[in-house]
Amino acid sequence: MNELLALGLAMGITASVLLSVGKGVQKMKVNVLKQGKKMFKPPHRRDFVIWALGVLMTASASVFYSVSLKFTDKSSIVSSLSGIGLVGLLIFAWLVLKEKVGAREVFSSAMIIVGTGLIGYFNKALLSGQKYDLTKFIYVSVFLLAVFGGLVLLGFKYKKFYGFAFGVIAGSLIGIAMILGDMALVKSQGDLLRQFNTPYVYLALLSSAGALTLTQVAFFKATAVVVVPTINSFTILAPLLVEYFTFGVMLAFPQYLGVAMVLAGVIILTTSPKQAFGS
């Protein structure tokens, strides 16, 4: 693993921790939004400030994700780091919320860490550099929008699918935002400032904002034990699909094995009876 890739992974891990812990903070205080204008006044103001801090943490993650994408050559590598963010959230819950950590949590965290290690260690740099196909990206996006529409209808018709449906959409939008961020960097030839001259950055922000909004919508009527693993799983899975059509690249077999380990770890960790994200 070269130094630039290691730096990219470090930035991605930081971003994923900010994103996951930020979502955990939002989940703790999301009900304050039901207070309307009263949330800006005592006694609800404190809860609103804490919720807003969670939003700020998730928003700041985009900066670290952008830097991470600059030093990696596949969006899917960065998206797979979201599992590490859940380990960070577990530590946050242990230290701040005084949640107990048992063998299940330790085992699943180990799976996520080992899986992430496989993804980074077996990465092979693209010899020809990154090139994207805008037409194929548009086709895939239209297809996903049609799927999202179906999921919304499914979620409202069948309450038991509500959290899963909106979790899939929110997680996929986060993954798409990473793809768009990568496209912006390719368009600007890796210049972090010049990327703001491309439309992809603003589309990525719009996609992230949509994910944030739908996460709150999902939290209102569904338990976090359904919403959190669904969002994180599709944050990992969506870029694998979109990246293949947009950039025409695939991971090596050991990396896909690492992705499978991360996904399994995410599901085991976030469906634990003692999981750290509330219900």
C-alpha atoms as one frame of an Amber mdcrd trajectory, in Angstrom:
protein
   0.000   0.000   0.000   1.541   3.330  -1.051   1.591   6.452   1.123  -1.021
   8.354  -0.914  -3.480   5.466  -0.688  -2.828   5.224   3.062  -3.551   8.961
   3.379  -6.724   8.559   1.336  -7.881   5.715   3.562  -7.136   7.766   6.690
  -9.222  10.663   5.363 -12.000   8.257   4.410 -12.013   6.663   7.855 -12.221
  10.118   9.455 -15.138  10.982   7.178 -16.969   7.738   7.924 -16.569   8.201
  11.689 -17.917  11.762  11.476 -20.825  10.559   9.342 -21.778   7.619  11.580
 -21.341   9.373  14.926 -23.175  12.388  13.511 -26.104  10.159  12.511 -26.079
   8.625  15.989 -26.284  12.087  17.561 -29.123  13.033  15.215 -31.006   9.861
  16.093 -30.762  10.637  19.818 -32.436  14.025  19.389 -34.424  13.733  16.140
 -37.765  13.997  17.977 -36.994  17.622  18.858 -37.911  18.482  15.254 -41.504
  17.572  16.054 -41.636  20.594  18.394 -41.695  23.028  15.468 -40.738  26.584
  16.463 -40.630  25.526  20.109 -37.360  23.677  19.472 -35.544  27.029  19.381
 -36.599  27.842  22.949 -35.981  26.247  26.371 -36.324  23.468  27.340 -36.042
  22.052  23.796 -33.231  24.322  22.585 -30.482  22.165  24.109 -31.740  19.088
  22.266 -31.944  21.086  19.037 -28.337  22.266  19.421 -27.195  18.670  19.963
 -29.159  17.547  16.886 -27.662  20.423  14.862 -24.181  19.345  16.014 -24.923
  15.907  14.572 -25.927  17.528  11.274 -22.694  19.587  11.281 -20.651  16.429
  11.828 -22.304  14.642   8.904 -21.893  17.717   6.700 -18.182  18.076   7.533
 -17.670  14.455   6.501 -18.049  15.549   2.859 -14.808  17.547   3.070 -12.851
  14.523   4.266 -14.542  12.310   1.684 -13.457  14.700  -1.062  -9.827  14.540
   0.064 -10.077  10.770   0.381 -11.348  10.470  -3.201  -8.413  12.558  -4.389
  -5.898  10.038  -3.048  -7.750   6.877  -4.071  -8.679   5.732  -7.555 -11.975
   3.945  -6.869 -15.072   5.385  -5.213 -16.025   1.946  -3.930 -12.889   1.835
  -1.760 -13.937   5.040  -0.014 -17.566   3.943   0.372 -16.503   0.650   1.959
 -14.926   2.593   4.807 -18.388   3.394   6.178 -18.126   0.187   8.207 -15.242
   1.699  10.170 -17.534   4.609  10.970 -19.876   2.216  12.752 -16.980   0.956
  14.859 -16.327   4.603  15.754 -19.987   4.993  16.690 -19.746   1.900  18.881
 -16.753   3.414  20.700 -18.682   6.696  21.057 -21.611   4.832  22.598 -19.270
   2.956  24.933 -17.421   6.067  26.131 -20.198   8.683  26.056 -23.458   6.757
  26.382 -21.931   4.091  28.649 -23.265   1.277  26.464 -21.908  -2.184  27.223
 -19.736  -3.846  24.571 -19.873  -7.646  24.365 -18.380 -10.444  22.271 -20.825
  -9.824  19.417 -19.776  -6.197  19.079 -16.059  -7.054  19.279 -16.405  -9.853
  16.694 -18.362  -7.742  14.210 -15.968  -4.813  14.637 -13.042  -7.159  13.939
 -14.769  -8.346  10.748 -15.213  -4.762   9.583 -11.583  -3.851  10.321 -10.173
  -6.971   8.641 -12.477  -6.522   5.637 -11.418  -2.906   5.259  -7.786  -3.992
   5.479  -8.299  -6.464   2.621  -9.881  -3.771   0.458  -6.933  -1.427   0.963
  -4.121  -3.989   0.856  -5.148  -5.644  -2.411  -5.921  -2.438  -4.257  -4.205
  -2.086  -7.628  -3.840   1.388  -9.084  -5.507   2.033 -12.443  -2.671   2.240
 -14.982  -4.621   4.488 -17.348  -6.101   6.695 -14.617  -9.790   7.352 -14.015
 -12.166   8.091 -16.888 -15.921   8.350 -16.564 -18.752   7.824 -19.039 -21.366
  10.508 -18.387 -23.980   8.877 -20.627 -23.831   5.580 -18.742 -23.955   7.441
 -15.428 -27.173   9.157 -16.541 -28.714   5.828 -17.606 -27.858   4.218 -14.266
 -29.181   7.254 -12.384 -32.519   7.143 -14.246 -32.791   3.428 -13.469 -32.084
   4.046  -9.773 -34.634   6.894  -9.638 -37.269   4.481 -10.963 -36.275   1.972
  -8.281 -36.432   4.700  -5.619 -39.943   5.625  -6.718 -41.027   2.022  -6.310
 -39.425   1.828  -2.879 -41.264   4.958  -1.718 -44.594   3.456  -2.765 -43.655
   0.175  -1.067 -42.636   1.978   2.117 -45.885   3.897   2.419 -48.055   0.906
   1.545 -46.387  -1.586   3.870 -45.262  -0.105   7.175 -42.862  -2.956   7.925
 -40.854  -2.020   4.810 -40.836   1.719   5.600 -37.433   1.879   7.305 -35.807
  -0.462   4.804 -37.192   1.425   1.777 -36.058   4.863   2.900 -32.795   3.430
   4.248 -31.995   1.978   0.812 -32.637   5.334  -0.851 -30.657   7.320   1.729
 -27.679   4.957   1.606 -27.698   4.868  -2.196 -27.784   8.680  -2.358 -24.697
   8.843  -0.139 -22.973   6.371  -2.462 -24.016   8.347  -5.551 -22.680  11.524
  -3.915 -19.276   9.821  -3.653 -19.388   8.873  -7.341 -20.274  12.465  -8.252
 -17.439  13.738  -6.045 -15.052  11.420  -7.852 -16.317  12.654 -11.226 -15.720
  16.246 -10.119 -12.120  15.459  -9.221 -11.519  13.657 -12.525 -13.033  16.610
 -14.406 -10.815  19.076 -12.509  -7.752  16.785 -12.826  -7.562  16.280  -9.075
  -7.687  19.960  -8.105  -9.727  20.315  -4.904 -10.585  23.963  -5.619 -11.224
  23.723  -9.361 -13.681  20.912  -8.768 -16.149  23.597  -7.669 -16.187  24.799
 -11.283 -17.900  21.547 -12.246 -21.596  20.790 -11.730 -20.810  17.428 -10.122
 -19.855  18.907  -6.745 -23.201  20.636  -6.400 -25.074  17.543  -7.529 -23.128
  15.591  -4.896 -24.168  18.109  -2.228 -27.774  17.851  -3.396 -27.595  14.048
  -3.218 -26.092  14.235   0.290 -28.793  16.678   1.408 -31.424  14.291   0.073
 -29.823  11.449   2.028 -29.827  13.555   5.212 -33.495  14.436   4.793 -34.572
  10.867   4.053 -32.564   9.594   7.040 -34.648  11.823   9.312 -37.830  10.660
   7.546 -36.825   7.035   8.126 -35.976   7.666  11.792 -39.420   9.157  12.460
 -41.325   5.921  11.811 -38.735   3.132  11.842 -36.276   1.727  14.341 -32.584
   2.449  13.985 -31.892  -1.299  14.070 -33.461  -1.382  10.576 -32.459   2.037
   9.248 -28.762   2.181  10.234 -27.553  -1.121   8.728 -29.625  -0.539   5.589
 -28.149   2.922   5.019 -24.595   1.763   5.637 -24.961  -1.371   3.529 -26.230
   0.535   0.501 -23.647   3.273   1.017 -21.179   0.456   0.296 -23.152  -1.423
  -2.377 -24.443   1.452  -4.530 -20.981   2.748  -5.572 -19.959  -0.775  -6.600
 -22.802  -0.824  -9.127 -22.600   2.785 -10.288 -18.786   2.738 -10.437 -18.784
  -0.295 -12.753 -20.952   1.468 -15.347 -19.597   4.990 -14.852 -15.852   4.311
 -14.589 -15.764   0.809 -16.049 -13.685  -0.606 -13.186 -14.027  -3.531 -10.816
 -12.284  -4.495  -7.595  -9.993  -7.506  -7.244 -11.513 -10.724  -5.840  -9.910
 -10.341  -2.360 -11.379  -6.840  -2.210 -14.878  -8.156  -2.885 -14.255 -10.664
  -0.101 -13.353  -7.690   2.093 -16.580  -5.920   1.072 -18.559  -9.043   2.032
 -16.825  -9.112   5.435 -17.586  -5.424   6.003 -21.253  -5.895   5.078 -21.554
  -8.940   7.339 -19.893  -7.025  10.176 -22.229  -4.068   9.654 -25.323  -6.269
   9.802 -24.145  -8.205  12.865 -23.078  -5.048  14.692 -26.180  -2.981  14.019
 -28.711  -5.736  14.666 -27.296  -6.599  18.067 -29.802  -6.437  20.966 -27.280
  -4.127  22.640 -26.498  -2.137  19.509 -25.424   1.441  20.065 -27.887   3.304
  17.942 -31.104   3.214  19.899 -34.355   1.716  18.744
